[in-house]
Amino acid sequence: MKKILLAITMVASALAANAEQPVKLGNFTDNWYVGIGGGAATSLRFKQVFPLNGTVTVFLGKQITPVVGLEIEGTAWLGSSAYDPNSQSRYHFNTGANGSYKTIVRGHYVGLNGTFNLSNLFAGYKGAPRPFEVGAVVGIGWNRVYNPEKDGRNNLGFKTGLDFNINLGESKAHTIRIQPAIDWNVSAEGANFKPRSRFAQLHLTAAYVYHFGNSQGKHYIVACDKKYSQDELDGRLNELRAKANADLAAKDKTISQLQSDLAAERAKEKTVIVNETKVTETQLAPVVIFRQGKSIIDASQKPSVAMIATYMKNHPTCKVRVNGYASPEGKAEFNQKLSDARAKAVRDMLVNTYKISADRISYKGLGVTDELFDENDWNRVATFIEESK
């Protein structure tokens, strides 16, 4: 028996995989539905079939995938028949004789059901519900039978059944569900937690179901526009990787060219007289470029700081001033603080990482500039000025 069940499971899984359709599952609030219905129930052994017990059922559910759903159900059996405490079948609904009792609600079932759309499982989901679909339902819950003699009985309930769904309208917001099902009282007296027909009820229910609208503007799960093969996905991923590598290489080339141009254009000396002291300032070639709004030195810019550290170690008498700049975007007050932070970050790296004496390095934030370079991305920099008397 176990081998047969395993084989059925494997076949079902294979069919489901072949019929797989990518879908947009949406939000948690999507793909809910509510239903109400009624029907009739009798003993599964068909002893004392008439009068039948009427049933009323309500349920709330969510379609998780095109195949699998969950719903909460509440069903009440109405008292069209009587309970006879002297009967041999005392725990069945039956027509009583002497000493019988009548009630309005004979019992109820409240449970959690799993639903399975067999049409979508075996034939695939086509992006919208079919006009007619077949499903299965399995649930577990609480049965209570109202017994006037013993103040009622509480049992573990187990439900199995089929769903025959007729989906109406172009929007498929409305469904008529016909459901034959068996309700097993698996913990009834003498059952030993086994689903036995002696304690089972056969139901036939007709219900109206309304499917709420979802975030995609539909009343059902929406299929993706296109199903991509793994080869197509791998190819697209390789394209994106190649483009990212090309962009990175171009950016590195631009930075190298920038540093080379800066060395050629700004490597000049000027003389300034301060308090009758002649000070010579020399623009050193390397610059440190920052990301927009940031004062953290990227790994790609650390070689520029290392070049200045090497220069200062080779020229132990020189002193360097670090000037920080910001590009024109944003408020002036923020950009002034940002330029200060950039200059300080470079100075701290020279002191802490490369052990350059702090008294040989000064720093200053010069705020916003758009004059160093044509590209604003390049004006987010720190530059180096060598000062000597």
C-alpha positions in Angstrom: 0.0 0.0 0.0 2.8 2.4 0.9 4.5 1.7 -2.5 1.3 2.5 -4.3 0.8 5.8 -2.5 4.4 6.7 -3.1 4.0 6.0 -6.8 0.8 8.1 -7.0 2.6 10.9 -5.2 5.6 10.8 -7.7 3.2 10.8 -10.7 1.3 13.8 -9.3 4.5 15.7 -8.6 5.8 15.0 -12.1 2.5 16.2 -13.7 2.5 19.3 -11.5 6.1 20.1 -12.5 5.3 19.7 -16.2 2.2 21.9 -15.8 4.0 24.6 -13.8 3.1 28.1 -14.7 4.9 31.2 -13.1 2.3 33.4 -11.4 2.1 36.6 -9.4 1.1 35.6 -5.9 0.8 39.2 -4.8 0.2 40.4 -1.2 -1.1 38.5 1.9 -4.4 40.3 1.4 -4.8 39.0 -2.2 -6.8 36.0 -3.4 -9.3 35.6 -0.5 -12.8 34.3 -0.9 -15.9 33.8 1.2 -18.8 31.3 0.7 -22.2 30.3 2.1 -24.3 27.3 1.3 -26.6 24.6 2.4 -27.4 20.9 1.8 -28.3 17.7 3.5 -26.5 15.0 5.5 -27.2 11.4 6.5 -25.5 8.4 8.0 -22.7 7.0 5.7 -24.2 3.5 6.1 -27.6 4.8 4.8 -29.5 3.3 7.8 -32.4 5.6 8.6 -31.8 7.9 5.6 -35.0 9.9 6.0 -35.7 12.4 7.3 -32.4 13.9 6.2 -30.6 16.4 8.4 -30.4 19.8 6.7 -27.0 21.6 6.8 -25.9 25.2 6.7 -22.2 26.1 6.0 -20.1 29.2 5.8 -16.4 29.4 5.0 -13.5 31.8 4.5 -10.5 30.9 2.4 -7.3 32.0 0.7 -5.9 30.6 -2.6 -2.2 30.3 -1.9 -1.2 29.0 -5.3 -3.3 27.9 -8.3 -3.3 24.4 -6.8 -3.3 24.8 -3.0 -5.6 26.8 -0.7 -6.6 27.0 2.9 -10.1 27.7 4.3 -11.8 27.9 7.7 -15.3 26.2 7.6 -18.2 26.2 10.0 -21.1 23.7 9.3 -24.2 23.1 11.4 -26.6 20.1 11.1 -30.2 21.0 11.6 -32.6 18.9 13.7 -34.8 17.4 11.0 -34.4 14.0 12.8 -34.4 13.0 16.4 -32.1 11.5 19.0 -33.3 8.3 20.7 -31.3 7.5 23.9 -32.7 3.9 23.8 -31.6 3.2 20.3 -28.8 0.7 19.5 -27.4 3.4 17.2 -27.5 6.0 19.9 -24.8 8.2 18.5 -26.4 8.5 15.1 -29.1 11.0 14.0 -32.2 8.9 13.6 -36.0 9.0 13.8 -36.8 8.4 17.5 -39.7 6.6 18.9 -40.4 6.5 22.7 -38.2 8.8 24.7 -36.8 10.7 21.7 -35.6 14.3 21.8 -35.7 17.0 19.2 -33.3 19.9 18.8 -33.0 22.7 16.3 -29.2 22.3 15.8 -28.2 18.7 16.1 -24.4 19.3 15.9 -21.7 21.3 14.2 -18.2 21.0 12.6 -15.6 23.8 12.8 -12.3 23.1 11.1 -9.4 24.0 8.9 -9.5 22.6 5.4 -6.8 22.2 2.8 -8.1 22.5 -0.8 -6.4 21.2 -3.9 -7.4 22.2 -7.5 -7.0 18.9 -9.3 -7.7 20.5 -12.7 -4.7 22.9 -12.3 -2.5 20.2 -10.7 -2.9 17.8 -13.6 -3.7 20.0 -16.6 -1.7 23.2 -15.7 -2.9 26.7 -14.8 -3.6 28.8 -17.9 -3.7 32.2 -16.2 -7.4 32.2 -15.3 -9.9 29.8 -13.8 -11.6 27.4 -16.2 -15.4 27.5 -16.5 -15.5 24.1 -14.7 -12.9 22.7 -12.3 -12.6 19.7 -10.0 -10.9 19.8 -6.7 -10.4 17.9 -3.5 -10.7 18.9 0.2 -9.2 17.5 3.3 -9.7 19.0 6.8 -9.5 18.5 10.5 -11.5 20.1 13.2 -14.0 19.9 16.1 -17.3 18.0 16.0 -19.9 18.6 18.6 -23.2 16.6 18.8 -25.9 18.1 21.1 -27.0 15.1 23.2 -29.8 16.1 25.6 -29.1 13.0 27.7 -25.4 13.5 28.2 -25.1 17.3 27.6 -23.4 16.9 24.3 -20.4 15.1 22.9 -17.1 16.6 21.6 -15.2 14.7 18.9 -12.2 15.1 16.8 -13.5 15.6 13.2 -11.9 14.7 9.9 -13.3 15.7 6.5 -12.7 14.4 3.0 -14.5 15.3 -0.1 -14.5 16.6 -3.7 -15.3 20.1 -5.1 -17.1 20.6 -8.4 -16.7 24.3 -9.2 -18.6 26.2 -11.8 -16.8 29.6 -12.3 -19.2 32.3 -13.6 -18.7 35.5 -15.5 -15.9 37.1 -17.4 -14.2 38.3 -14.1 -14.5 34.8 -12.5 -15.5 36.5 -9.3 -18.4 34.1 -8.6 -18.4 30.4 -8.2 -21.0 27.7 -7.6 -19.5 24.9 -5.6 -21.1 21.4 -5.4 -19.4 19.4 -2.7 -20.0 15.8 -1.7 -18.0 15.1 1.5 -17.7 12.7 4.4 -17.4 13.9 8.0 -15.7 11.4 10.2 -16.0 11.4 14.0 -12.6 9.8 14.6 -12.7 10.1 18.4 -16.3 8.9 18.9 -17.0 6.2 21.4 -15.4 2.9 20.3 -13.7 4.4 17.3 -10.2 4.4 18.8 -9.2 7.4 16.6 -10.0 5.6 13.4 -12.3 6.9 10.6 -15.1 4.3 10.8 -18.3 4.5 8.8 -20.5 3.8 11.9 -19.6 7.3 13.1 -19.5 9.1 9.7 -22.0 11.5 8.0 -22.3 11.9 4.2 -22.9 15.5 3.1 -24.0 17.0 -0.2 -23.6 20.8 -0.1 -24.3 23.5 -2.7 -22.6 26.9 -2.0 -22.1 30.3 -3.5 -18.5 31.6 -3.4 -17.3 35.2 -3.9 -13.7 35.9 -4.8 -12.4 39.3 -3.6 -10.4 41.5 -5.9 -6.6 41.5 -5.6 -3.7 43.9 -6.1 -3.4 42.9 -9.7 -7.0 44.1 -10.4 -8.3 40.5 -10.8 -10.4 38.1 -8.8 -7.9 35.2 -9.3 -4.2 34.5 -9.3 -2.6 36.2 -12.3 0.0 34.4 -14.4 3.3 36.0 -15.4 3.4 37.4 -19.0 6.2 35.0 -20.0 7.8 31.9 -18.7 11.6 32.0 -19.1 13.7 28.9 -19.4 16.7 28.4 -17.2 19.0 29.0 -20.3 17.3 32.4 -20.9 17.7 33.4 -17.3 21.4 32.3 -17.3 22.0 34.2 -20.6 20.4 37.4 -19.2 22.4 37.1 -16.0 25.6 36.8 -18.0 24.7 39.9 -20.0 24.2 41.9 -16.8 27.5 40.7 -15.4 29.4 41.6 -18.6 27.8 45.1 -18.6 28.7 45.6 -14.9 32.3 44.6 -15.5 32.5 46.9 -18.6 31.1 49.8 -16.6 33.6 49.2 -13.7 36.5 49.0 -16.1 35.4 52.3 -17.7 35.1 53.9 -14.3 38.6 52.8 -13.3 40.0 54.1 -16.6 38.3 57.4 -16.0 39.8 57.7 -12.5 43.3 56.9 -13.8 42.9 59.4 -16.6 41.6 62.0 -14.1 44.6 61.6 -11.8 47.0 61.8 -14.8 45.4 65.0 -16.1 45.4 66.5 -12.6 49.1 65.8 -12.3 49.8 67.5 -15.7 47.5 70.5 -15.2 48.0 71.4 -11.5 51.6 70.3 -10.8 52.8 73.9 -10.5 54.2 76.1 -7.7 53.0 79.5 -6.4 54.5 81.8 -3.9 52.5 83.4 -1.1 53.7 86.0 1.4 52.2 85.5 4.9 53.4 87.8 7.7 56.5 88.6 5.7 57.2 84.9 5.5 57.7 83.5 2.0 55.8 80.2 1.7 55.9 78.0 -1.3 52.9 75.8 -2.1 53.1 72.9 -4.5 50.0 71.1 -5.8 50.7 67.3 -5.4 49.3 65.1 -8.2 47.1 62.5 -6.4 43.5 63.3 -5.5 41.0 61.2 -3.5 37.5 61.0 -5.0 34.5 60.5 -2.8 31.0 59.2 -3.4 28.1 61.7 -3.4 27.2 62.7 0.2 30.0 60.4 1.7 33.2 61.1 3.5 34.4 57.4 3.6 37.5 56.6 1.5 36.7 53.8 -0.9 39.2 51.0 -1.4 39.8 52.2 -5.0 41.0 55.6 -3.6 43.4 54.4 -1.0 46.3 54.1 -3.4 46.3 57.9 -3.8 46.6 58.3 0.0 49.4 55.7 0.0 51.3 57.7 -2.7 51.2 60.9 -0.5 52.4 58.8 2.5 55.3 57.4 0.5 56.2 60.9 -0.7 56.2 62.3 2.9 58.4 59.5 4.1 60.9 60.1 1.4 60.8 63.9 2.2 60.8 64.0 6.0 60.9 67.8 6.2 57.9 68.5 4.0 54.4 69.4 5.4 51.1 68.8 3.6 47.7 70.5 3.8 44.7 68.4 2.8 41.9 70.5 1.2 38.4 68.9 1.1 35.7 69.9 -1.4 32.0 69.1 -2.1 30.0 69.3 -5.4 27.3 71.9 -5.6 24.3 69.6 -4.9 22.6 70.1 -1.5 22.7 72.8 1.1 25.8 74.9 1.6 26.0 74.3 5.4 25.9 70.5 4.8 28.5 70.7 2.0 30.8 72.7 4.2 30.7 70.1 6.9 31.1 67.3 4.3 34.2 69.0 2.9 35.7 69.2 6.4 34.9 65.5 7.0 36.5 64.5 3.7 39.7 66.4 4.5 39.8 65.0 8.0 39.3 61.4 6.8 42.3 61.7 4.5 44.4 63.3 7.3 43.4 60.6 9.8 44.4 57.8 7.3 47.8 59.3 6.8 48.3 59.5 10.6 46.7 56.3 11.7 47.4 53.9 8.9 50.7 55.2 7.5 52.1 56.7 10.8 52.8 60.1 9.4 53.4 62.6 12.2 50.2 64.7 12.9 52.1 67.9 13.1 53.2 67.6 9.5 49.6 67.5 8.2 46.9 70.1 8.3 43.5 69.9 6.8 40.7 72.3 5.8 37.2 72.0 4.2 36.8 74.5 1.4 33.1 73.8 0.9 31.5 73.7 -2.6 33.4 73.9 -5.9 32.5 73.3 -9.5 35.8 74.7 -10.8 38.2 71.9 -10.3 36.7 69.7 -13.0 33.9 69.8 -15.5 32.2 66.7 -14.0 30.6 67.3 -10.7 31.4 63.6 -9.7 35.0 64.6 -9.8 34.6 67.7 -7.7 33.9 65.6 -4.6 37.6 65.3 -3.8 40.4 65.9 -1.4 43.6 67.4 -2.8 47.1 67.7 -1.4 49.2 70.9 -1.1 52.9 70.7 0.0 53.9 73.7 2.1 57.5 74.8 2.6 59.2 78.0 3.7 
